[in-house]
Amino acid sequence: MKAIHTPTGQIVEAIQWTGDNFKEFWDFTNGSMKKLKGNTLGIVIKGSLWPVSIGEYVIRTNDGNTHVHSARYFEGHYEEKLADNKILQNGTA
């Protein structure tokens, strides 16, 4: 999904780890990940393995940086951007 960082207006690509979307995560990270204990994934960010727990989001900025955010942080600071450049707010466009 594409999302907008509401304080800055920066558009990012994002994915939430649900525990059931391994293939989508594999594609999003270009295979730079592995399964850790339980339902935790490890993704490679700048040469280090970062854990991603169920519910957390991974974002990729336009300059290629990758970050892991809790659901609470992501949902408080980002809004989903639809294909027609509308912003999804509270489930409605």
N, CA, C and O atoms as CSV, one atom per row, in Angstrom:
chain,resi,resn,atom,element,x,y,z
A,1,MET,N,N,0.839,-1.170,0.000
A,1,MET,CA,C,0.000,0.000,0.000
A,1,MET,C,C,0.884,1.233,0.000
A,1,MET,O,O,2.024,1.193,0.463
A,2,LYS,N,N,0.368,2.296,-0.507
A,2,LYS,CA,C,1.038,3.585,-0.411
A,2,LYS,C,C,0.360,4.337,0.724
A,2,LYS,O,O,-0.851,4.239,0.923
A,3,ALA,N,N,1.165,5.087,1.462
A,3,ALA,CA,C,0.642,5.853,2.588
A,3,ALA,C,C,1.335,7.205,2.623
A,3,ALA,O,O,2.420,7.374,2.068
A,4,ILE,N,N,0.703,8.158,3.274
A,4,ILE,CA,C,1.258,9.498,3.410
A,4,ILE,C,C,1.567,9.745,4.879
A,4,ILE,O,O,0.719,9.544,5.748
A,5,HIS,N,N,2.806,10.189,5.146
A,5,HIS,CA,C,3.201,10.580,6.493
A,5,HIS,C,C,2.539,11.925,6.752
A,5,HIS,O,O,2.936,12.932,6.166
A,6,THR,N,N,1.548,11.955,7.610
A,6,THR,CA,C,0.716,13.146,7.753
A,6,THR,C,C,1.482,14.390,8.199
A,6,THR,O,O,1.154,15.477,7.724
A,7,PRO,N,N,2.492,14.302,9.090
A,7,PRO,CA,C,3.183,15.546,9.452
A,7,PRO,C,C,3.986,16.161,8.292
A,7,PRO,O,O,4.081,17.385,8.196
A,8,THR,N,N,4.563,15.326,7.410
A,8,THR,CA,C,5.461,15.857,6.379
A,8,THR,C,C,4.892,15.785,4.970
A,8,THR,O,O,5.369,16.494,4.084
A,9,GLY,N,N,3.882,14.945,4.739
A,9,GLY,CA,C,3.339,14.752,3.399
A,9,GLY,C,C,4.144,13.784,2.550
A,9,GLY,O,O,3.839,13.592,1.373
A,10,GLN,N,N,5.179,13.164,3.137
A,10,GLN,CA,C,6.009,12.214,2.393
A,10,GLN,C,C,5.215,10.943,2.091
A,10,GLN,O,O,4.563,10.384,2.973
A,11,ILE,N,N,5.275,10.497,0.843
A,11,ILE,CA,C,4.596,9.270,0.437
A,11,ILE,C,C,5.564,8.106,0.601
A,11,ILE,O,O,6.720,8.189,0.183
A,12,VAL,N,N,5.090,7.020,1.210
A,12,VAL,CA,C,5.901,5.826,1.444
A,12,VAL,C,C,5.140,4.597,0.959
A,12,VAL,O,O,3.928,4.642,0.743
A,13,GLU,N,N,5.863,3.515,0.794
A,13,GLU,CA,C,5.228,2.218,0.572
A,13,GLU,C,C,5.262,1.500,1.907
A,13,GLU,O,O,6.241,1.595,2.646
A,14,ALA,N,N,4.184,0.776,2.216
A,14,ALA,CA,C,4.092,0.137,3.525
A,14,ALA,C,C,3.418,-1.217,3.418
A,14,ALA,O,O,2.620,-1.474,2.516
A,15,ILE,N,N,3.766,-2.077,4.370
A,15,ILE,CA,C,3.120,-3.380,4.489
A,15,ILE,C,C,3.034,-3.712,5.972
A,15,ILE,O,O,3.945,-3.415,6.745
A,16,GLN,N,N,1.926,-4.330,6.352
A,16,GLN,CA,C,1.746,-4.759,7.743
A,16,GLN,C,C,1.910,-6.271,7.801
A,16,GLN,O,O,1.348,-6.993,6.977
A,17,TRP,N,N,2.687,-6.755,8.780
A,17,TRP,CA,C,2.874,-8.186,8.973
A,17,TRP,C,C,1.665,-8.725,9.723
A,17,TRP,O,O,1.410,-8.341,10.864
A,18,THR,N,N,0.918,-9.625,9.071
A,18,THR,CA,C,-0.281,-10.206,9.670
A,18,THR,C,C,-0.046,-11.630,10.162
A,18,THR,O,O,-0.885,-12.196,10.862
A,19,GLY,N,N,1.088,-12.200,9.799
A,19,GLY,CA,C,1.360,-13.593,10.125
A,19,GLY,C,C,0.974,-14.522,8.996
A,19,GLY,O,O,1.400,-15.677,8.963
A,20,ASP,N,N,0.164,-14.023,8.063
A,20,ASP,CA,C,-0.307,-14.826,6.939
A,20,ASP,C,C,0.148,-14.289,5.588
A,20,ASP,O,O,-0.212,-14.861,4.559
A,21,ASN,N,N,0.917,-13.222,5.555
A,21,ASN,CA,C,1.293,-12.608,4.281
A,21,ASN,C,C,2.797,-12.698,4.010
A,21,ASN,O,O,3.431,-11.719,3.616
A,22,PHE,N,N,3.354,-13.894,4.230
A,22,PHE,CA,C,4.786,-14.121,4.044
A,22,PHE,C,C,5.215,-13.802,2.612
A,22,PHE,O,O,6.237,-13.147,2.407
A,23,LYS,N,N,4.450,-14.254,1.624
A,23,LYS,CA,C,4.798,-14.026,0.213
A,23,LYS,C,C,4.857,-12.534,-0.094
A,23,LYS,O,O,5.787,-12.080,-0.761
A,24,GLU,N,N,3.880,-11.765,0.381
A,24,GLU,CA,C,3.876,-10.326,0.145
A,24,GLU,C,C,5.080,-9.659,0.804
A,24,GLU,O,O,5.676,-8.742,0.237
A,25,PHE,N,N,5.440,-10.125,2.014
A,25,PHE,CA,C,6.618,-9.581,2.688
A,25,PHE,C,C,7.886,-9.938,1.920
A,25,PHE,O,O,8.786,-9.110,1.779
A,26,TRP,N,N,7.952,-11.156,1.429
A,26,TRP,CA,C,9.106,-11.602,0.640
A,26,TRP,C,C,9.285,-10.677,-0.565
A,26,TRP,O,O,10.390,-10.217,-0.853
A,27,ASP,N,N,8.177,-10.415,-1.264
A,27,ASP,CA,C,8.227,-9.537,-2.435
A,27,ASP,C,C,8.605,-8.109,-2.041
A,27,ASP,O,O,9.415,-7.478,-2.719
A,28,PHE,N,N,8.029,-7.595,-0.956
A,28,PHE,CA,C,8.278,-6.217,-0.510
A,28,PHE,C,C,9.744,-6.013,-0.139
A,28,PHE,O,O,10.317,-4.956,-0.403
A,29,THR,N,N,10.351,-7.036,0.478
A,29,THR,CA,C,11.737,-6.912,0.931
A,29,THR,C,C,12.739,-7.489,-0.063
A,29,THR,O,O,13.932,-7.562,0.229
A,30,ASN,N,N,12.259,-7.898,-1.230
A,30,ASN,CA,C,13.125,-8.527,-2.236
A,30,ASN,C,C,13.886,-9.716,-1.657
A,30,ASN,O,O,15.046,-9.946,-1.997
A,31,GLY,N,N,13.228,-10.462,-0.786
A,31,GLY,CA,C,13.812,-11.662,-0.203
A,31,GLY,C,C,14.815,-11.409,0.910
A,31,GLY,O,O,15.473,-12.346,1.363
A,32,SER,N,N,14.949,-10.170,1.361
A,32,SER,CA,C,15.902,-9.830,2.429
A,32,SER,C,C,15.248,-10.007,3.792
A,32,SER,O,O,15.126,-9.058,4.567
A,33,MET,N,N,14.830,-11.237,4.071
A,33,MET,CA,C,14.142,-11.520,5.325
A,33,MET,C,C,14.250,-13.003,5.645
A,33,MET,O,O,14.631,-13.810,4.797
A,34,LYS,N,N,13.914,-13.343,6.863
A,34,LYS,CA,C,13.807,-14.749,7.232
A,34,LYS,C,C,12.852,-14.888,8.400
A,34,LYS,O,O,12.596,-13.937,9.138
A,35,LYS,N,N,12.338,-16.082,8.548
A,35,LYS,CA,C,11.410,-16.386,9.635
A,35,LYS,C,C,12.222,-16.576,10.914
A,35,LYS,O,O,13.209,-17.312,10.919
A,36,LEU,N,N,11.817,-15.927,11.980
A,36,LEU,CA,C,12.462,-16.080,13.284
A,36,LEU,C,C,11.555,-16.930,14.162
A,36,LEU,O,O,10.709,-17.658,13.642
A,37,LYS,N,N,11.709,-16.856,15.458
A,37,LYS,CA,C,10.879,-17.628,16.385
A,37,LYS,C,C,9.415,-17.230,16.293
A,37,LYS,O,O,9.088,-16.056,16.122
A,38,GLY,N,N,8.541,-18.218,16.408
A,38,GLY,CA,C,7.109,-17.960,16.417
A,38,GLY,C,C,6.657,-17.301,15.133
A,38,GLY,O,O,6.974,-17.769,14.039
A,39,ASN,N,N,5.923,-16.223,15.266
A,39,ASN,CA,C,5.409,-15.480,14.118
A,39,ASN,C,C,6.195,-14.208,13.846
A,39,ASN,O,O,5.669,-13.269,13.248
A,40,THR,N,N,7.446,-14.167,14.279
A,40,THR,CA,C,8.284,-12.992,14.073
A,40,THR,C,C,9.128,-13.179,12.822
A,40,THR,O,O,9.699,-14.244,12.589
A,41,LEU,N,N,9.194,-12.120,12.022
A,41,LEU,CA,C,10.061,-12.104,10.851
A,41,LEU,C,C,11.296,-11.296,11.178
A,41,LEU,O,O,11.281,-10.453,12.075
A,42,GLY,N,N,12.354,-11.552,10.454
A,42,GLY,CA,C,13.540,-10.717,10.520
A,42,GLY,C,C,13.767,-10.140,9.141
A,42,GLY,O,O,13.840,-10.882,8.162
A,43,ILE,N,N,13.881,-8.817,9.051
A,43,ILE,CA,C,14.177,-8.200,7.764
A,43,ILE,C,C,15.522,-7.492,7.856
A,43,ILE,O,O,15.903,-6.983,8.909
A,44,VAL,N,N,16.217,-7.472,6.752
A,44,VAL,CA,C,17.539,-6.857,6.722
A,44,VAL,C,C,17.381,-5.370,6.407
A,44,VAL,O,O,16.830,-4.989,5.374
A,45,ILE,N,N,17.882,-4.543,7.328
A,45,ILE,CA,C,17.902,-3.091,7.149
A,45,ILE,C,C,19.326,-2.633,7.391
A,45,ILE,O,O,19.850,-2.768,8.497
A,46,LYS,N,N,19.951,-2.092,6.355
A,46,LYS,CA,C,21.332,-1.599,6.434
A,46,LYS,C,C,22.265,-2.638,7.036
A,46,LYS,O,O,23.100,-2.314,7.881
A,47,GLY,N,N,22.124,-3.888,6.601
A,47,GLY,CA,C,23.030,-4.947,7.010
A,47,GLY,C,C,22.711,-5.610,8.340
A,47,GLY,O,O,23.398,-6.553,8.729
A,48,SER,N,N,21.688,-5.144,9.048
A,48,SER,CA,C,21.308,-5.731,10.334
A,48,SER,C,C,19.933,-6.370,10.216
A,48,SER,O,O,19.092,-5.922,9.437
A,49,LEU,N,N,19.714,-7.423,10.997
A,49,LEU,CA,C,18.435,-8.120,10.997
A,49,LEU,C,C,17.518,-7.492,12.044
A,49,LEU,O,O,17.824,-7.513,13.236
A,50,TRP,N,N,16.386,-6.930,11.591
A,50,TRP,CA,C,15.427,-6.275,12.470
A,50,TRP,C,C,14.201,-7.161,12.627
A,50,TRP,O,O,13.659,-7.628,11.625
A,51,PRO,N,N,13.744,-7.408,13.856
A,51,PRO,CA,C,12.546,-8.227,14.048
A,51,PRO,C,C,11.277,-7.451,13.720
A,51,PRO,O,O,11.179,-6.254,13.989
A,52,VAL,N,N,10.312,-8.145,13.140
A,52,VAL,CA,C,8.998,-7.570,12.843
A,52,VAL,C,C,7.965,-8.523,13.426
A,52,VAL,O,O,7.869,-9.676,13.006
A,53,SER,N,N,7.197,-8.044,14.386
A,53,SER,CA,C,6.160,-8.849,15.037
A,53,SER,C,C,4.829,-8.637,14.343
A,53,SER,O,O,4.636,-7.655,13.625
A,54,ILE,N,N,3.916,-9.564,14.564
A,54,ILE,CA,C,2.575,-9.445,13.984
A,54,ILE,C,C,1.970,-8.101,14.384
A,54,ILE,O,O,2.019,-7.698,15.546
A,55,GLY,N,N,1.398,-7.419,13.390
A,55,GLY,CA,C,0.769,-6.123,13.609
A,55,GLY,C,C,1.666,-4.949,13.268
A,55,GLY,O,O,1.172,-3.846,13.032
A,56,GLU,N,N,2.976,-5.164,13.239
A,56,GLU,CA,C,3.885,-4.069,12.931
A,56,GLU,C,C,3.936,-3.801,11.431
A,56,GLU,O,O,3.637,-4.673,10.614
A,57,TYR,N,N,4.319,-2.581,11.092
A,57,TYR,CA,C,4.427,-2.145,9.702
A,57,TYR,C,C,5.886,-1.973,9.322
A,57,TYR,O,O,6.717,-1.593,10.147
A,58,VAL,N,N,6.186,-2.254,8.072
A,58,VAL,CA,C,7.483,-1.933,7.492
A,58,VAL,C,C,7.197,-0.911,6.408
A,58,VAL,O,O,6.333,-1.118,5.556
A,59,ILE,N,N,7.934,0.201,6.448
A,59,ILE,CA,C,7.757,1.224,5.425
A,59,ILE,C,C,9.054,1.396,4.652
A,59,ILE,O,O,10.146,1.180,5.178
A,60,ARG,N,N,8.912,1.789,3.393
A,60,ARG,CA,C,10.053,2.113,2.533
A,60,ARG,C,C,9.810,3.516,2.009
A,60,ARG,O,O,8.789,3.785,1.375
A,61,THR,N,N,10.757,4.411,2.278
A,61,THR,CA,C,10.632,5.797,1.847
A,61,THR,C,C,11.106,5.938,0.401
A,61,THR,O,O,11.700,5.020,-0.164
A,62,ASN,N,N,10.835,7.095,-0.179
A,62,ASN,CA,C,11.235,7.358,-1.565
A,62,ASN,C,C,12.742,7.291,-1.761
A,62,ASN,O,O,13.204,6.976,-2.858
A,63,ASP,N,N,13.509,7.580,-0.728
A,63,ASP,CA,C,14.970,7.523,-0.850
A,63,ASP,C,C,15.534,6.137,-0.531
A,63,ASP,O,O,16.748,5.966,-0.422
A,64,GLY,N,N,14.639,5.141,-0.381
A,64,GLY,CA,C,15.070,3.760,-0.209
A,64,GLY,C,C,15.290,3.304,1.213
A,64,GLY,O,O,15.621,2.139,1.435
A,65,ASN,N,N,15.118,4.180,2.186
A,65,ASN,CA,C,15.277,3.774,3.581
A,65,ASN,C,C,14.088,2.936,4.028
A,65,ASN,O,O,12.958,3.152,3.589
A,66,THR,N,N,14.359,1.977,4.906
A,66,THR,CA,C,13.335,1.080,5.424
A,66,THR,C,C,13.261,1.253,6.933
A,66,THR,O,O,14.283,1.389,7.605
A,67,HIS,N,N,12.029,1.245,7.462
A,67,HIS,CA,C,11.807,1.413,8.905
A,67,HIS,C,C,10.725,0.446,9.364
A,67,HIS,O,O,9.848,0.064,8.589
A,68,VAL,N,N,10.797,0.056,10.632
A,68,VAL,CA,C,9.771,-0.776,11.261
A,68,VAL,C,C,9.039,0.096,12.271
A,68,VAL,O,O,9.661,0.772,13.089
A,69,HIS,N,N,7.686,0.073,12.204
A,69,HIS,CA,C,6.876,0.871,13.126
A,69,HIS,C,C,5.801,0.001,13.759
A,69,HIS,O,O,5.280,-0.922,13.135
A,70,SER,N,N,5.484,0.308,14.995
A,70,SER,CA,C,4.353,-0.349,15.649
A,70,SER,C,C,3.071,0.074,14.933
A,70,SER,O,O,3.037,1.110,14.269
A,71,ALA,N,N,2.027,-0.726,15.070
A,71,ALA,CA,C,0.735,-0.374,14.477
A,71,ALA,C,C,0.240,0.955,15.043
A,71,ALA,O,O,-0.299,1.784,14.311
A,72,ARG,N,N,0.422,1.151,16.322
A,72,ARG,CA,C,-0.044,2.389,16.967
A,72,ARG,C,C,0.630,3.612,16.356
A,72,ARG,O,O,-0.031,4.606,16.054
A,73,TYR,N,N,1.950,3.536,16.175
A,73,TYR,CA,C,2.675,4.661,15.588
A,73,TYR,C,C,2.238,4.873,14.143
A,73,TYR,O,O,1.908,5.991,13.746
A,74,PHE,N,N,2.235,3.793,13.357
A,74,PHE,CA,C,1.894,3.911,11.944
A,74,PHE,C,C,0.502,4.508,11.761
A,74,PHE,O,O,0.325,5.448,10.986
A,75,GLU,N,N,-0.469,3.974,12.459
A,75,GLU,CA,C,-1.847,4.426,12.302
A,75,GLU,C,C,-2.060,5.849,12.821
A,75,GLU,O,O,-3.014,6.518,12.423
A,76,GLY,N,N,-1.182,6.312,13.702
A,76,GLY,CA,C,-1.268,7.680,14.201
A,76,GLY,C,C,-0.556,8.701,13.337
A,76,GLY,O,O,-0.815,9.899,13.449
A,77,HIS,N,N,0.356,8.231,12.460
A,77,HIS,CA,C,1.176,9.157,11.676
A,77,HIS,C,C,1.051,9.008,10.163
A,77,HIS,O,O,1.609,9.815,9.419
A,78,TYR,N,N,0.331,7.996,9.700
A,78,TYR,CA,C,0.208,7.751,8.263
A,78,TYR,C,C,-1.252,7.570,7.885
A,78,TYR,O,O,-2.067,7.106,8.683
A,79,GLU,N,N,-1.564,7.946,6.647
A,79,GLU,CA,C,-2.895,7.708,6.092
A,79,GLU,C,C,-2.712,6.993,4.764
A,79,GLU,O,O,-1.800,7.316,4.003
A,80,GLU,N,N,-3.576,6.021,4.480
A,80,GLU,CA,C,-3.483,5.285,3.229
A,80,GLU,C,C,-3.792,6.200,2.055
A,80,GLU,O,O,-4.721,7.006,2.104
A,81,LYS,N,N,-2.997,6.061,0.998
A,81,LYS,CA,C,-3.186,6.853,-0.217
A,81,LYS,C,C,-3.745,5.930,-1.285
A,81,LYS,O,O,-3.167,4.880,-1.565
A,82,LEU,N,N,-4.857,6.312,-1.879
A,82,LEU,CA,C,-5.489,5.506,-2.913
A,82,LEU,C,C,-4.879,5.827,-4.276
A,82,LEU,O,O,-4.187,6.834,-4.428
A,83,ALA,N,N,-5.133,4.979,-5.257
A,83,ALA,CA,C,-4.555,5.123,-6.594
A,83,ALA,C,C,-4.913,6.460,-7.242
A,83,ALA,O,O,-4.126,7.005,-8.016
A,84,ASP,N,N,-6.090,6.986,-6.932
A,84,ASP,CA,C,-6.503,8.247,-7.553
A,84,ASP,C,C,-6.076,9.468,-6.737
A,84,ASP,O,O,-6.643,10.552,-6.879
A,85,ASN,N,N,-5.057,9.276,-5.870
A,85,ASN,CA,C,-4.476,10.325,-5.027
A,85,ASN,C,C,-5.391,10.828,-3.920
A,85,ASN,O,O,-5.074,11.820,-3.262
A,86,LYS,N,N,-6.525,10.158,-3.703
A,86,LYS,CA,C,-7.352,10.491,-2.547
A,86,LYS,C,C,-6.727,9.847,-1.314
A,86,LYS,O,O,-5.981,8.874,-1.424
A,87,ILE,N,N,-7.028,10.382,-0.171
A,87,ILE,CA,C,-6.540,9.831,1.084
A,87,ILE,C,C,-7.693,9.112,1.754
A,87,ILE,O,O,-8.797,9.646,1.858
A,88,LEU,N,N,-7.426,7.884,2.213
A,88,LEU,CA,C,-8.438,7.109,2.918
A,88,LEU,C,C,-8.419,7.530,4.382
A,88,LEU,O,O,-7.414,7.356,5.071
A,89,GLN,N,N,-9.532,8.083,4.853
A,89,GLN,CA,C,-9.627,8.515,6.234
A,89,GLN,C,C,-10.796,7.803,6.898
A,89,GLN,O,O,-11.932,7.876,6.429
A,90,ASN,N,N,-10.507,7.122,7.982
A,90,ASN,CA,C,-11.539,6.401,8.727
A,90,ASN,C,C,-12.323,5.435,7.831
A,90,ASN,O,O,-13.530,5.261,7.999
A,91,GLY,N,N,-11.623,4.813,6.879
A,91,GLY,CA,C,-12.244,3.804,6.036
A,91,GLY,C,C,-13.035,4.340,4.860
A,91,GLY,O,O,-13.624,3.554,4.119
A,92,THR,N,N,-13.072,5.661,4.660
A,92,THR,CA,C,-13.803,6.224,3.527
A,92,THR,C,C,-12.904,7.187,2.748
A,92,THR,O,O,-12.015,7.821,3.316
A,93,ALA,N,N,-13.148,7.284,1.455
A,93,ALA,CA,C,-12.350,8.194,0.626
A,93,ALA,C,C,-13.035,9.526,0.475
A,93,ALA,O,O,-12.509,10.418,-0.191
